Structures are given as structure tokens and as C-alpha cells.
Amino acid sequence: MKWSIIKDMKIAIVGTRGVPAKYGGFETCAEELSIGLVKKGHKVIVSCRRYLYPEKKKSYKGVILCYPPSIPFKVTDTFSHTFFSILRVLVYNPDIILIFNSANSILGIIPKVFGKKLVINVDGLEWKRKKWGRVAKLYYKFSEFFSCVIADAVISDAKAIQDYYRRKYKKETVFIPYGAYFYESKKPNILKEYGLEKKKYFFIGSRLEPENNQDIAVKAFLKINTDKVLAIAGGANYRSRYVKELRKIKDKRIKILGPVYKPGHIEELHCNAFAYIHGNEVGGTNPALLKAMGSGNCIIALDVPFNREVLGNAGLFFKKNPEDLKEKIEYLLTHPEEVEKFGKLARERAKLFYRWEDVIEKYENLFLRVLK
């Protein structure tokens, strides 16, 4: 029997906040993947965090949903929810359990004891984030190693992550990136809510964290003589020193928008920006970068392997210092024809390499191989 005609896998997805997606890349992937697999004839259950889904719907577009408890503190929330999620989905008797986040790998012991096939999407190099203390960093490194030991297959969402696991742990992972969405501006008047005008601003859309380097963008922008502004959208831990320093800046050309959750708003902010600045340095294929590409943004990205891999020659790259970023911004301000060119290249590259249809097919084929 050919793998492509098997249509009755039972798949459980745990380790995310749940679907419909309300937060980030893991959740978006879980949503697209679960719906896509259901359309292909498989049965899928996704665990969701109770406090994020007060309506507690039993299903979403054919995907079965469950709501195990968690211990909602910074250190315990993800781990405890994954623990209770695994216990819950075992009752469903899945053929395969997909766990997101290498930090959850130790819990993979449970389904393996029950003879279940286990796949882990390890995400990026979480131990590099400055918000984690020494103990947490050590745990993340151990989790990377244990993912290689316990899983039937390990997924890396970037080739640079794949290379890292090959060098560090001698583990051959399966490269499956995220997909991109493609946007066009439909309601540009939304910009007025943020005090912005079409093509009159540079945009950043990612969480306010040191590894995303919004501070470098701000320092660079303040050195430039321009009537354009820098608009920064993204959630944050407002008690962190990094965020407090950003919010101290009172220059009218710097607009800190906070998290943008209203439907359609983040898309309009992308589509109407003059250019997009992507400073994320930790992780693999970054959903924020894919969103900028799918929006046709001209992108200036931090020069790290992950961003080089995704953006290719479809944008500009800056070194991790304000002076270099300043030069790139000034180049675009004096070469508007390049802005349009890079925007088109970015969208074309996303359509070529980051289609959700391809992502779903790769996951399906991997699950089938694991079962065989």
C-alpha cells in the first residue's frame, strides 16, 4: 500500500497554546497543520490552554480540541500543560504524538512507555535568550540532547538548525519550515488609529525582547534626518529592563504601538510600511520574517544564518550595530526604486519556498514514514 493513499492516521498535537492560533509561530503551525491533515482524511486532536479559550469549543474546522489544565506561571505553564496534555491525548489512542518545543522532550517518555510514535519539533536555540537564567539555559541544552534520544523523528524548521543538530548531537533531523501568508492592503484607513500614514514609516512587528534588537533599530533611526517614523508593534514583559528603556524614548519619530491583536490590523501595518526591519537573531525560520515577505515588504534583516537562509537575496542585511543599520536605512531612503524591487523579490521567494501546502505534505509524509 502506498503511503499517499493511507487516510486514517490519528495524530495528537501538544506543546502549543492551542488553536485557533492566538499567539505565535507554534500555534499558527499547529492550526494550519491540523486543519490540513484533517482535509487529507486524518483525525487530529490538539490540546489548548484553558485560560486562553474560555468558550471551550469541542472542535475547530474538523480538528478535535481538548483543554487540559496547567500551572500558569512563567516557568511551569508550558511544561505542566504539556504533561497533562499527553495524559489526555493518550486516552484518544493516537498513532503519533507531535510535540512542539524541545523543552517538553523529557515528557516524551510517557507516550513512549505506551508504545506511541513520537515526533518533536525542537524550534530554535532557546538557550540563547537572555531572559533565561543559568539553570534554565542548562535545561534547554539538555532538552535538545534528549529530543534526539527519545523521538522517533526530530523536526528542525531551518536548515541552520538542522546543521546545528548534525554538528552538536550527530543527529539527522528533518527540515520542515513554516509557511507564509500573502497579504494585500484592504483597509488602509486602519493606519489612522496608530497615527501613521501610508509609506511614511518603517515597521517592526515582533515581541519586545533583547534578542529581537529593537533597541538597535531605535538608535539607528534617531541618527537619521527623515520625516518618516519608526513604528514598533509587539507584546512584551513590561517589567523587563529592556522594555522599560525602550519606553523611555520620547522622540515623536519612535512609535511604540504595543501588541496588535485586532483582526486585519497587523496586516495593514505590514502592507503599508515603507520598509520592514527584522532584528530577530535567535530561532529558525521566523514567522515574523515570513509575514513581512508575504506582505511584499522591503526588508532589512539582521545578518545571521537563519535570516540569510529565509530571505536569501530578496532583501538587505545589517550587522548588529546602529551605524550599519543607519547606512542601510539611508540607502533605501535615497533609492526608493530598490524598495519596490526588494518587496517583489521577497514575496516571490516566499511563494516559492514557504507554502503551507508544502509544509503540510512534508509533515504527512514524515508521519507516514515513522509509522512504517
N, C-alpha and C positions, 0 to 999 in steps of 0.2 A: 504493500500500500504506500503510495507517495505521501510525503508529509503534507503537501499542499492541499490534499483532499481530506485530511483529518479535521473535523469541525466540532469536536466535543471536549476540548480541554477545559478543565476547571482551574481557574487561576485566582490567587488571592494576592492583593497588593497592600502592603503595610509599610509604615515608616514615614508617611507624609501626613500633612494636616487634614487631608481629605479632598473630596470632590463634591460639588463643583469647586474649581480652584479659586482660592481666596487670598493666596499669599505669594508663592514664588515658583521657581523652576520645577522643583519636585512635584508640586501639586498640579501644575499645568501639564507636565508629562504624564502623571497618573490619570488625569482626566482624558487627555487625547488617546492615550494607550488603551485605557479600559473601554472607552466608547468604541474605538476602532476594532478592538478584539471581539467585542460583542457583535459588531456588524459582520465580522468574519465567521460568526457562528459559535464562538466560545462563550463560556459562562464565567463572569468575573465578579468578585466581591472586593470592595475597597473599604478599609477602615477609616473612620473620620473622628476627629476630636469633638467631644460632646459640646464643649463650651463655644465652639465656632459655628455649630449648626443647631440652633435652638429648635428649628422646625422638625428635625429628625425624620427626614423623608426616607422611606424604605428602599427607594431605587431612584436612579437618575439616568435617563436615556438608555434603559436596559441594564444598567450596572447595579448590582445589589450593594446596598450600603449598610454598614454596621457602626455602632458608636460605643466602643469600649471606653472605660474610664482612664484617667491619667492623674498623675500628681503634678499639678500645674505650677511648678517652679522652674527657673531658668535651667538648672542642672538636671532636673528629674522629668520634665514634661515629655520630651521625645522618647527617652528610654522606657519610662513606665508605660506610656501609651503603646509603644511597640510590643512590650511584654504582654499586656492584656489583649492587644490585637491578635497576636499569634495564637493565644489560647482560644480566642473567639473564632478565628477562621479555621482552626483545626476541626471544629465541630462541623464546618461546611465540607470537610474532607476534600481539599483541593489536590490537584495533581502537582501543581507547582506553587510555591510561595515566592513572590518577588519582594525583597526588602530594599527600600531606599535608605541610603546613608550608612557608611561603613561603621559609624559609632554603634549601630544596632547589631553588628555582626555576632557578638557574643551570644545574643538571643537566638541565633540560628541553630544553636544546639538543640533547642526544643523541637522544631519540626524535623530535624534530622533523626532524633530519637524515635520519632513516629514514622520514620521511613519516607518522609516527603522530600521531593526535589527542591533545592534552594538556589535562587539566583539573587545576587546582591549588586545593586548599582551603588558604587562607592562614592560618587560625587568627586569633589576636588580635594585639595590638600588642606583640610580644615585646620590642622595643627599649626598652620602658618598664621592664623588670625590672631591679632594682638589682644583681642578681648579674652582669650583663654589663658588661664594660669598654667604653671608648670605641670601640675598633676593632670589637668585636662589635656594638655598637649601630648603628654606621655600616653594617656589613654587613647587618644586619636591615632597615634602611631601604632600602638598595639592592635587597635581595631583594623587598621589597614592590613597588617600581617594576618590577623585571624580571619579576615574575609577571604584571603587566599587559601586558608586551610579548610574552612568549613563549607564554603559554597561549591555547588556543582558547576557554576559559571559565575564569573565576575564581569560586570559591565563598566567600562570607562566611557565617559561622554566626550572625551577629547583624545586625539592621538598623542598629545603631550602627556596626558595622564597614563595612557597605555604604555608609553615609553618608560615613564617613571616606575610603574609596577614591574615592568620587564627587567629594568636595571636593579631596582631595590630588592624585589622579592622573587625574581626569576619566574614570575607568573605571567602567563599569556592571557590577557583579558580580551573581552570582545568590545570593539569600538562601536558604540551606537550614540550619536549626538542627539540633541534636542531638535525640534522642528521650529520653523519660523512662521509667523503670521504676516499677512500682507495687507497694508492699510492705505487708504486714501482719505483725505480730509473731506468730511461731510458737513460738519457744523463749526466752521472757523470762529464763529461768534463766541464760542466757549472760551476763547483766549481772554476775552474781556474780564472774565471772573478772576483772572490771575494778573491783570494789569499788563498784558502782553499784546504785541502786535505781530502780524504775520511776517516772518523772515527778519524780525528785528531782535532776535535773541538766540544765544547759544543755549543748548539744553543738556542737562544731566538727569537721568532717571534711574537711581539705584539707592539702596539703603545708605544712610549716613554712617559709614564706618571707616576707620583709618585705612583699611586695605582697598577702599574704593577711591581714595585720594581726591576727594572734592576740595580739600584744603589747597592742594597744588593748583587746581583749576582756578580757585578764587585768587590766589596770589598772582597767578599769571594774568588774569583778567584785569586786576587792579593796576597793572603796569601798562595797559593799552589805552590809547586815546581813541575811543569809539563811542558812538551814540547807541550802540547795541547793548543789551543786558545779558547777564548770565542767570538763567532760571534753573534751580536745583529742586527736583522732586524726589521724595523718598522717605520711608519710615525711619525711625531712629529710637535709640535708647537715650532719652533726653537728659538722663542723669550722667551720661558719659562726658568726660572732659573734652573729648574730640568734638562732640556736638555743641557743647557749651561755647567752645572757642569759635565755631562756625557762626553760631547765632549772635555772637557779639558784634559781628561786622555790620556796620550801619550804612555802608555805601549804597546809594539808591540803584546802582547798576547790578547789585547782587540781590537776587530774589530767592529766598528760601521758602518753597511752597509747602513743605511738609508732605505727608503721604497723600497720594491722589487716587481715590478709590471709586469716584463717580463713573458710571459706565460711559465709555467713549471719550473721557477727558484725557487720559494719558496718551491715547492715540492722536488726538488733535494737537497735543503739545509736541509730539514727535513730528507729525506731518508738516507742521507749520514753522518748525525751527529753521534757522539759517544753517546751523550745523550742530552736530552732537559730539560731546566729549565723553569718552569712555575711559575711566581711570581704574577699573577693576583689575587687580593683579593676582588674586587667589581664586582658584576654581578651574573648571574646564571650559566647556562650551557655555558661555554665559547667556542666559535668556534676555538680559537687558541689551546686550550687543545684537542679538538676533532680532529683537524688536526694532532697534534702530535701523538695521539693514532692511527689514521688511517694510519699514516706513519710507524707504528711499532717502534716508538721511546721509549727508556727507559726514563722515565720521573721522574724528581724531582720536586714536586709541593709544593707551599706554603700551609701550613696546615690550611685551612679554610673550613667551611662546604661545600661550593659549589664544591671545588676541591675534597674533600673526597667523595662526592656523585658521581661525574662523574668517577673518577679514581679508587675508591674502593681499592682493594689490588693489583692493577696492576702497582704499582709504589712506589716511596719513597716520604716522606713528610718532609719539613723543617720548623722550627719555624722562625719567622720574625726577624732573626739576622744573620749577616755574619758568625759567628762562627759555628752555627748549619748547615748552608748550606755548609760550608767548609768541615765539617765532612762527610756529605752525598756525596759530590763530591769525596773526598779522598777514601771513601768506594768503589765507583764504579771504580775508577782508579785501585784499588788493587783487585777487584773482577770482572773481565771482563765477567765471566760466568753469573753473575747476570744481566749485561746489556742486554745480549741476552734474558734471561728469562723474564725480565720485558717488553721488547719490544714486545715479542709474546703475553704476557698476556694483554697488553694494546690494541693491535689490536683485539684480540679475544673479549675483553669486548666491544669495540666499535661496532663490528659486532653484538653482542648480544643485546645491549640496545639502539644503536643510528643509526638506519637505516632510511634513508629518506622515504622509502616506508611506514614505520610505522607512521612516523610523518604526512605525507600527509593523510593517512587514519584517523588518530585521528582528524585532522582539519576538514575533510569532515564530520565525524560523529558528531562533535560538531556543525557545521553549520546546519546540518540537525535537530539536537535536538532543536537548537534555533528557527528554523523556525516552528517546530511542537508545 
